[in-house]
């Protein structure tokens, strides 16, 4: 299973795009892209969307990877992490029905 940063790096390298090129495409410093790829920094939602466009990736799939990483990192240390995910799933369903 790959982390968000691993997915970005693999796609970028597969397309032959250098860090500095991707950084220029999405208007950030190359160091930021490098840190995102290494998991040392979280990307912002807007950056994820721009990365998807720049690397010709499916935005929805990339956003799912990004959000799932964020959730996993948030609850990883909790003994009840799996239970939290189940309850969160139920809450998402409930909140959507009761907008």
The 8 nearest C-alpha neighbors of each residue, nearest first, counted from 0:
[[1, 2, 5, 6, 3, 64, 68, 4],
 [2, 0, 5, 6, 3, 4, 64, 68],
 [1, 3, 5, 4, 6, 68, 0, 64],
 [2, 4, 6, 5, 65, 64, 7, 1],
 [36, 5, 3, 7, 6, 2, 35, 38],
 [6, 4, 8, 2, 7, 3, 1, 36],
 [5, 7, 3, 9, 4, 8, 10, 1],
 [6, 8, 4, 10, 5, 9, 11, 3],
 [7, 9, 11, 5, 10, 6, 36, 12],
 [8, 10, 6, 12, 7, 11, 13, 5],
 [9, 11, 13, 7, 8, 12, 6, 14],
 [12, 10, 8, 16, 14, 13, 9, 7],
 [11, 13, 15, 9, 14, 10, 16, 8],
 [14, 12, 10, 11, 15, 9, 16, 8],
 [13, 15, 11, 12, 16, 10, 54, 9],
 [16, 14, 12, 13, 11, 17, 10, 18],
 [15, 17, 11, 14, 12, 20, 21, 18],
 [16, 18, 20, 19, 21, 15, 12, 11],
 [19, 17, 21, 20, 29, 22, 16, 32],
 [18, 20, 29, 22, 17, 21, 23, 28],
 [21, 19, 17, 23, 22, 18, 16, 24],
 [22, 20, 24, 18, 23, 19, 17, 25],
 [21, 23, 19, 29, 27, 20, 25, 24],
 [22, 24, 26, 20, 21, 25, 19, 27],
 [25, 23, 21, 22, 26, 20, 53, 49],
 [24, 26, 22, 23, 49, 27, 21, 50],
 [25, 27, 23, 24, 22, 28, 21, 46],
 [28, 26, 22, 25, 23, 29, 31, 32],
 [27, 29, 30, 31, 22, 32, 26, 23],
 [28, 30, 19, 22, 32, 31, 18, 33],
 [31, 29, 33, 28, 32, 34, 18, 27],
 [30, 32, 34, 29, 33, 28, 35, 27],
 [33, 31, 35, 29, 34, 30, 36, 22],
 [32, 34, 30, 36, 31, 35, 29, 37],
 [33, 35, 39, 37, 31, 40, 36, 32],
 [36, 34, 40, 32, 38, 37, 33, 4],
 [4, 35, 37, 33, 34, 38, 5, 8],
 [38, 36, 34, 35, 39, 4, 33, 5],
 [39, 37, 35, 36, 40, 4, 34, 41],
 [40, 38, 34, 37, 35, 41, 36, 33],
 [41, 39, 35, 34, 38, 42, 31, 37],
 [42, 40, 35, 43, 39, 38, 69, 34],
 [41, 43, 46, 35, 47, 40, 44, 45],
 [42, 44, 46, 45, 47, 41, 48, 65],
 [43, 45, 47, 46, 48, 42, 62, 65],
 [46, 44, 48, 47, 43, 49, 42, 50],
 [45, 47, 49, 43, 48, 44, 50, 42],
 [48, 46, 50, 44, 45, 49, 51, 43],
 [47, 49, 45, 51, 46, 50, 58, 52],
 [48, 50, 46, 52, 51, 47, 25, 53],
 [51, 49, 53, 47, 52, 48, 46, 54],
 [52, 50, 56, 48, 54, 49, 58, 53],
 [51, 53, 55, 49, 50, 54, 56, 48],
 [52, 54, 50, 51, 55, 49, 24, 21],
 [53, 55, 51, 56, 52, 50, 11, 10],
 [56, 54, 52, 53, 51, 57, 50, 58],
 [57, 55, 51, 54, 58, 52, 61, 53],
 [56, 58, 60, 59, 61, 51, 55, 52],
 [59, 57, 61, 51, 60, 62, 56, 48],
 [58, 60, 62, 61, 57, 63, 64, 56],
 [61, 59, 63, 62, 57, 58, 64, 56],
 [60, 62, 64, 58, 63, 59, 65, 57],
 [63, 61, 65, 59, 64, 60, 58, 66],
 [62, 64, 60, 66, 61, 65, 67, 59],
 [65, 63, 61, 67, 62, 66, 3, 68],
 [66, 64, 62, 68, 63, 67, 3, 61],
 [67, 65, 69, 63, 68, 64, 62, 70],
 [66, 68, 70, 64, 69, 65, 63, 71],
 [69, 67, 71, 65, 66, 70, 72, 64],
 [70, 68, 66, 72, 67, 71, 73, 65],
 [71, 69, 73, 67, 68, 72, 66, 74],
 [70, 72, 68, 73, 74, 69, 75, 67],
 [73, 71, 69, 75, 70, 74, 68, 76],
 [72, 74, 70, 71, 75, 69, 76, 68],
 [73, 75, 77, 71, 76, 72, 80, 70],
 [76, 74, 72, 77, 71, 73, 80, 78],
 [77, 75, 74, 78, 80, 73, 72, 79],
 [76, 78, 80, 79, 74, 75, 81, 73],
 [79, 77, 80, 76, 75, 81, 74, 82],
 [78, 80, 82, 77, 81, 83, 74, 76],
 [81, 79, 83, 77, 82, 78, 74, 75],
 [80, 82, 84, 83, 79, 85, 78, 77],
 [83, 81, 85, 79, 84, 80, 86, 87],
 [82, 84, 80, 86, 81, 85, 87, 79],
 [85, 83, 87, 81, 82, 86, 88, 80],
 [86, 84, 82, 88, 87, 83, 81, 89],
 [85, 87, 89, 83, 88, 84, 90, 82],
 [88, 86, 90, 84, 89, 85, 83, 91],
 [89, 87, 85, 91, 86, 90, 84, 92],
 [90, 88, 86, 92, 87, 91, 93, 85],
 [89, 91, 93, 87, 92, 88, 94, 86],
 [90, 92, 94, 88, 93, 89, 95, 87],
 [93, 91, 89, 95, 90, 94, 96, 88],
 [92, 94, 90, 96, 91, 95, 89, 97],
 [95, 93, 97, 91, 96, 92, 90, 98],
 [94, 96, 92, 93, 97, 98, 91, 90],
 [97, 95, 93, 94, 98, 92, 91, 90],
 [98, 96, 94, 95, 93, 92, 91, 90],
 [97, 95, 96, 94, 93, 92, 91, 90]]
